[in-house]
Amino acid sequence: MLRRALSYRIKSFQYAFAGWWYVLRTQPNAWIHALITTAVVLLAFWLRLPRQDWAILILTFMVVWMAEFANTALEALVDLVMPEPHPLAKVTKDVAAAAVLVGALGAVIIGLLILGPPLWQRLT
């Protein structure tokens, strides 16, 4: 029983990582998110940000990545159920893409608020 439950847990992680890998393989914007996430993490280490700032940055990364994953999933689902162009399919894809854009723009603002002052202080 325990072995079976553990097997299911391992499988669920495998599925999740397969989904993550699919997004990285197929979505060019995911690579932009990955590069920016890496750059911000390196900059935050260099600036020695406090724990609270790290928490906000991690939550911000999480929102953007979750939006990208949801957008990719919705696009795949729309393509599955509506292989021919349809106005509502376009609305679904456009709104999902807008969610990623809102998350990314919010992340830029949060990044500037958190990283801007200590970076400015370091550079001047």
VEXDRENKOL-335712 format. One record per residue: x negated, y, z negated of N, C-alpha, C, O in turn; residue in three letters; residue number from 1; chain. Coordinates in steps of 0.1 Angstrom, whole numbers, padded with zeros to 4 digits. Each point is the difference from the previous one (the first is absolute). Layout:
<sites>
SITE     nxx     nyy     nzz    caxx    cayy    cazz     cxx     cyy     czz     oxx     oyy     ozz    aa     i   ch
SITE       X       Y       Z       X       Y       Z       X       Y       Z       X       Y       Z   Ala   NUM    A
...
</sites>
This chain:
<sites>
SITE     nxx     nyy     nzz    caxx    cayy    cazz     cxx     cyy     czz     oxx     oyy     ozz    aa     i   ch
SITE   -0008   -0012    0000    0008    0012    0000   -0009    0013    0000    0002    0009    0008   Met     1    A
SITE   -0011   -0009   -0017   -0009    0012   -0001   -0009    0001    0013   -0002    0011    0005   Leu     2    A
SITE   -0002   -0023    0000   -0008    0000    0012    0008    0005    0012   -0006    0008    0008   Arg     3    A
SITE    0018   -0011   -0008    0009    0004    0011    0002    0015   -0001    0000    0007    0011   Arg     4    A
SITE    0003   -0002   -0023    0002    0015   -0002   -0013    0007    0004    0001    0011    0007   Ala     5    A
SITE   -0012   -0016   -0011   -0013    0007    0004   -0002    0000    0015   -0005    0009    0006   Leu     6    A
SITE    0009   -0020    0000   -0002   -0001    0015    0009    0010    0007   -0004    0006    0010   Ser     7    A
SITE    0016   -0004   -0015    0009    0011    0005   -0006    0014   -0002    0001    0008    0009   Tyr     8    A
SITE   -0007   -0006   -0020   -0006    0013   -0003   -0011    0003    0010   -0002    0010    0005   Arg     9    A
SITE   -0007   -0020   -0003   -0011    0001    0009    0005    0003    0014   -0006    0008    0007   Ile    10    A
SITE    0016   -0016   -0003    0006    0002    0013    0005    0015    0002   -0002    0006    0010   Lys    11    A
SITE    0009   -0001   -0020    0005    0013    0001   -0011    0011    0002    0002    0009    0007   Ser    12    A
SITE   -0013   -0011   -0014   -0012    0009    0002   -0005   -0002    0014   -0004    0010    0006   Phe    13    A
SITE    0003   -0022   -0001   -0004   -0002    0014    0009    0007    0010   -0005    0006    0009   Gln    14    A
SITE    0018   -0007   -0011    0009    0007    0009   -0002    0015   -0001    0000    0007    0010   Tyr    15    A
SITE   -0002   -0002   -0022   -0002    0015   -0002   -0013    0004    0007    0000    0011    0007   Ala    16    A
SITE   -0011   -0018   -0009   -0012    0003    0007    0001   -0001    0015   -0007    0007    0007   Phe    17    A
SITE    0014   -0017   -0002    0003   -0001    0014    0007    0012    0006   -0003    0005    0010   Ala    18    A
SITE    0013    0000   -0018    0007    0012    0004   -0009    0012    0000    0000    0008    0010   Gly    19    A
SITE   -0009   -0007   -0020   -0009    0011    0000   -0010    0000    0012   -0003    0010    0006   Trp    20    A
SITE   -0002   -0022   -0003   -0009   -0002    0011    0007    0003    0013   -0006    0006    0009   Trp    21    A
SITE    0019   -0010   -0008    0007    0003    0012    0001    0015    0002   -0002    0005    0011   Tyr    22    A
SITE    0005    0003   -0021    0001    0014    0001   -0013    0006    0004   -0001    0008    0009   Val    23    A
SITE   -0010   -0013   -0015   -0013    0006    0004   -0004   -0004    0014   -0006    0008    0007   Leu    24    A
SITE    0010   -0020   -0002   -0003   -0004    0013    0008    0007    0011   -0005    0002    0011   Arg    25    A
SITE    0017    0002   -0014    0009    0004    0010    0004    0015    0000    0005    0005    0009   Thr    26    A
SITE   -0008    0002   -0020    0005    0014   -0002   -0012    0009   -0001   -0008    0000   -0010   Gln    27    A
SITE    0005    0008    0021   -0011    0009    0000    0000    0010   -0012   -0011    0003   -0005   Pro    28    A
SITE    0023    0001    0001    0000    0010   -0011   -0004   -0007   -0013   -0004    0007   -0009   Asn    29    A
SITE    0005   -0020    0008   -0004   -0006   -0012   -0015    0001   -0002   -0005    0001   -0011   Ala    30    A
SITE   -0002   -0001    0022   -0015    0002   -0001   -0003    0015   -0004   -0010    0002   -0008   Trp    31    A
SITE    0018    0007    0012   -0002    0014   -0005    0003    0000   -0015   -0008    0007   -0007   Ile    32    A
SITE    0018   -0013    0003    0003   -0001   -0015   -0011   -0006   -0007   -0004    0005   -0011   His    33    A
SITE   -0002   -0016    0016   -0011   -0007   -0006   -0012    0009   -0001   -0007    0000   -0011   Ala    34    A
SITE    0004    0007    0021   -0012    0009    0000    0002    0011   -0010   -0010    0003   -0007   Leu    35    A
SITE    0021    0003    0007    0003    0011   -0009    0000   -0005   -0014   -0006    0007   -0009   Ile    36    A
SITE    0012   -0018    0006    0000   -0006   -0013   -0014   -0002   -0005   -0003    0003   -0011   Thr    37    A
SITE   -0005   -0009    0019   -0014   -0003   -0003   -0008    0013   -0003   -0007    0001   -0010   Thr    38    A
SITE    0009    0009    0019   -0007    0013   -0002    0004    0007   -0013   -0008    0005   -0007   Ala    39    A
SITE    0021   -0006    0004    0005    0007   -0012   -0005   -0008   -0013   -0004    0007   -0009   Val    40    A
SITE    0003   -0020    0010   -0005   -0008   -0011   -0015    0004   -0003   -0004    0002   -0011   Val    41    A
SITE   -0003   -0002    0022   -0015    0003   -0001   -0001    0015   -0006   -0009    0002   -0008   Leu    42    A
SITE    0016    0007    0013    0000    0014   -0004    0004    0001   -0015   -0006    0007   -0008   Leu    43    A
SITE    0016   -0014    0004    0005    0000   -0014   -0011   -0006   -0009   -0002    0005   -0011   Ala    44    A
SITE   -0005   -0015    0015   -0011   -0006   -0008   -0011    0011   -0001   -0005    0002   -0011   Phe    45    A
SITE    0002    0004    0022   -0011    0010    0000    0003    0012   -0009   -0008    0005   -0007   Trp    46    A
SITE    0021   -0001    0007    0005    0011   -0008    0002   -0004   -0015    0002    0008   -0008   Leu    47    A
SITE   -0003   -0021    0005    0003   -0005   -0013    0013    0004   -0006    0001    0006   -0011   Arg    48    A
SITE    0009   -0008    0019    0014    0004   -0004    0004   -0007   -0013   -0004   -0011   -0003   Leu    49    A
SITE    0012    0018   -0005    0006   -0006   -0012    0010   -0011    0003    0005    0000    0012   Pro    50    A
SITE   -0002   -0008   -0021    0009   -0012    0001    0014    0005    0006    0006   -0007    0008   Arg    51    A
SITE   -0001    0018   -0013    0013    0004    0004    0001    0003    0015    0009   -0003    0007   Gln    52    A
SITE   -0020    0010   -0003   -0001    0003    0015   -0001   -0013    0008    0006   -0001    0011   Asp    53    A
SITE   -0013   -0009   -0016   -0001   -0013    0007    0014   -0006    0001    0003   -0006    0010   Trp    54    A
SITE    0004    0007   -0021    0014   -0006    0000    0008    0006    0011    0008   -0007    0007   Ala    55    A
SITE   -0008    0020   -0006    0008    0007    0010   -0005   -0004    0014    0009   -0002    0008   Ile    56    A
SITE   -0022    0002   -0006   -0005   -0004    0013    0004   -0014    0004    0004   -0002    0011   Leu    57    A
SITE   -0005   -0007   -0021    0004   -0014    0003    0015   -0001    0004    0004   -0007    0009   Ile    58    A
SITE    0004    0014   -0017    0015    0000    0003    0002    0006    0014    0009   -0004    0008   Leu    59    A
SITE   -0016    0014   -0005    0001    0007    0013   -0004   -0010    0012    0007   -0001    0010   Thr    60    A
SITE   -0018   -0006   -0012   -0004   -0010    0010    0011   -0010    0002    0003   -0004    0011   Phe    61    A
SITE    0002   -0001   -0023    0010   -0010    0000    0012    0004    0008    0006   -0008    0008   Met    62    A
SITE   -0001    0021   -0010    0012    0004    0007   -0003    0000    0016    0009   -0004    0007   Val    63    A
SITE   -0020    0009   -0003   -0003    0001    0014   -0001   -0014    0006    0006   -0003    0011   Val    64    A
SITE   -0013   -0006   -0018   -0002   -0014    0005    0014   -0007    0000    0003   -0007    0010   Trp    65    A
SITE    0005    0009   -0020    0013   -0007    0000    0009    0006    0011    0007   -0008    0006   Met    66    A
SITE   -0008    0021   -0003    0008    0005    0011   -0005   -0006    0013    0008   -0003    0009   Ala    67    A
SITE   -0021    0002   -0007   -0005   -0006    0012    0004   -0014    0002    0004   -0005    0011   Glu    68    A
SITE   -0004   -0003   -0022    0004   -0014    0000    0015   -0001    0004    0004   -0008    0008   Phe    69    A
SITE    0004    0016   -0015    0015    0000    0003    0003    0004    0014    0008   -0006    0006   Ala    70    A
SITE   -0015    0016   -0001    0001    0005    0014   -0003   -0011    0009    0008   -0003    0010   Asn    71    A
SITE   -0019   -0004   -0012   -0003   -0011    0009    0010   -0011    0000    0003   -0006    0010   Thr    72    A
SITE    0002    0002   -0022    0010   -0010   -0002    0013    0004    0007    0006   -0008    0007   Ala    73    A
SITE   -0002    0020   -0008    0012    0005    0006   -0001    0000    0015    0009   -0004    0007   Leu    74    A
SITE   -0021    0008   -0002   -0002    0000    0015    0001   -0014    0005    0006   -0003    0011   Glu    75    A
SITE   -0012   -0007   -0018    0000   -0014    0005    0015   -0005   -0001    0004   -0007    0009   Ala    76    A
SITE    0003    0010   -0019    0014   -0005   -0002    0009    0006    0011    0008   -0007    0006   Leu    77    A
SITE   -0010    0020   -0003    0008    0007    0011   -0004   -0007    0013    0010   -0002    0008   Val    78    A
SITE   -0022    0000   -0005   -0004   -0007    0012    0006   -0014    0002    0003   -0004    0010   Asp    79    A
SITE   -0002   -0003   -0022    0006   -0013    0000    0015    0000    0003    0004   -0008    0009   Leu    80    A
SITE    0003    0016   -0015    0015    0000    0001    0004    0009    0012    0012   -0002    0005   Val    81    A
SITE   -0020    0011    0000    0004    0009    0011   -0012    0001    0010   -0006    0010    0001   Met    82    A
SITE    0004   -0021    0007   -0011    0000    0009    0001    0011    0011   -0010    0005    0006   Pro    83    A
SITE    0023   -0002   -0002    0002    0011    0009    0001    0013   -0007    0005    0001   -0011   Glu    84    A
SITE   -0009    0010    0018    0001    0013   -0006    0015    0004   -0004    0009   -0003    0007   Pro    85    A
SITE   -0008    0009   -0019    0013    0004   -0005   -0001    0012   -0008   -0010    0001   -0007   His    86    A
SITE    0019    0009    0008   -0002    0012   -0008   -0001   -0002   -0015   -0008    0007   -0006   Pro    87    A
SITE    0015   -0016    0000   -0001   -0003   -0014   -0013   -0007   -0004   -0005    0003   -0011   Leu    88    A
SITE    0000   -0011    0020   -0014   -0006   -0002   -0010    0011    0000   -0009    0000   -0009   Ala    89    A
SITE    0010    0010    0017   -0009    0011    0001    0001    0008   -0013   -0010    0004   -0006   Lys    90    A
SITE    0022   -0001    0001    0002    0007   -0012   -0007   -0007   -0012   -0007    0006   -0008   Val    91    A
SITE    0009   -0020    0007   -0006   -0007   -0010   -0015    0001    0000   -0006    0002   -0011   Thr    92    A
SITE    0000   -0004    0023   -0015    0001    0000   -0004    0014   -0003   -0011    0002   -0006   Lys    93    A
SITE    0018    0008    0011   -0005    0014   -0002    0001    0004   -0015   -0009    0006   -0005   Asp    94    A
SITE    0020   -0010   -0001    0001    0003   -0015   -0010   -0008   -0008   -0006    0006   -0009   Val    95    A
SITE    0003   -0018    0013   -0011   -0007   -0008   -0013    0006    0002   -0008    0001   -0009   Ala    96    A
SITE    0005    0004    0022   -0012    0007    0002   -0001    0013   -0008   -0010    0004   -0005   Ala    97    A
SITE    0022    0003    0004    0000    0013   -0007   -0003   -0003   -0015   -0006    0009   -0007   Ala    98    A
SITE    0010   -0020    0002   -0003   -0004   -0014   -0015    0000   -0002   -0005    0004   -0010   Ala    99    A
SITE   -0002   -0010    0019   -0015   -0001   -0001   -0005    0014    0001   -0009    0004   -0007   Val   100    A
SITE    0014    0004    0016   -0005    0014    0001    0002    0008   -0012   -0009    0007   -0005   Leu   101    A
SITE    0021   -0008   -0001    0002    0007   -0013   -0009   -0005   -0011   -0006    0009   -0007   Val   102    A
SITE    0004   -0022    0006   -0010   -0005   -0010   -0014    0005    0003   -0007    0004   -0009   Gly   103    A
SITE    0003   -0004    0022   -0014    0005    0003   -0001    0015   -0003   -0011    0004   -0005   Ala   104    A
SITE    0021    0004    0009   -0001    0014   -0003   -0001    0003   -0015   -0007    0008   -0005   Leu   105    A
SITE    0015   -0015   -0002    0000    0001   -0015   -0014   -0004   -0005   -0005    0006   -0010   Gly   106    A
SITE    0000   -0017    0015   -0014   -0004   -0004   -0010    0010    0002   -0009    0002   -0008   Ala   107    A
SITE    0010    0005    0020   -0010    0011    0003    0001    0011   -0011   -0010    0005   -0005   Val   108    A
SITE    0022   -0001    0002    0002    0011   -0010   -0005   -0005   -0013   -0007    0008   -0007   Ile   109    A
SITE    0011   -0020    0003   -0005   -0005   -0013   -0016   -0001    0000   -0006    0004   -0010   Ile   110    A
SITE    0001   -0008    0021   -0015   -0001    0001   -0006    0013   -0002   -0011    0002   -0006   Gly   111    A
SITE    0016    0008    0013   -0005    0014   -0001    0001    0005   -0014   -0009    0007   -0005   Leu   112    A
SITE    0020   -0009   -0002    0002    0005   -0013   -0010   -0007   -0010   -0005    0006   -0009   Leu   113    A
SITE    0003   -0019    0011   -0009   -0007   -0010   -0014    0001    0004   -0009    0002   -0009   Ile   114    A
SITE    0005   -0003    0021   -0014    0000    0005   -0005    0014    0002   -0012    0002   -0001   Leu   115    A
SITE    0021    0007    0005   -0005    0013    0004   -0008    0008   -0010   -0011    0003    0002   Gly   116    A
SITE    0017   -0001   -0014   -0007    0008   -0010   -0014   -0006   -0004   -0010    0007    0000   Pro   117    A
SITE    0009   -0020   -0004   -0013   -0005   -0003   -0010   -0001    0011   -0012    0002   -0002   Pro   118    A
SITE    0017   -0004    0014   -0008    0001    0012   -0006    0014    0003   -0012    0002    0002   Leu   119    A
SITE    0021    0007   -0003   -0004    0015    0001   -0011    0003   -0010   -0010    0007    0003   Trp   120    A
SITE    0013   -0011   -0016   -0010    0003   -0011   -0013   -0007    0003   -0010    0006   -0002   Gln   121    A
SITE    0010   -0018    0007   -0013   -0007    0003   -0007    0007    0011   -0013    0000    0000   Arg   122    A
SITE    0020    0005    0010   -0007    0005    0012   -0004    0015   -0001   -0008    0004    0007   Leu   123    A
SITE    0013    0003   -0018   -0004    0014   -0001   -0009    0002   -0012   -0004    0011   -0003   Thr   124    A
</sites>
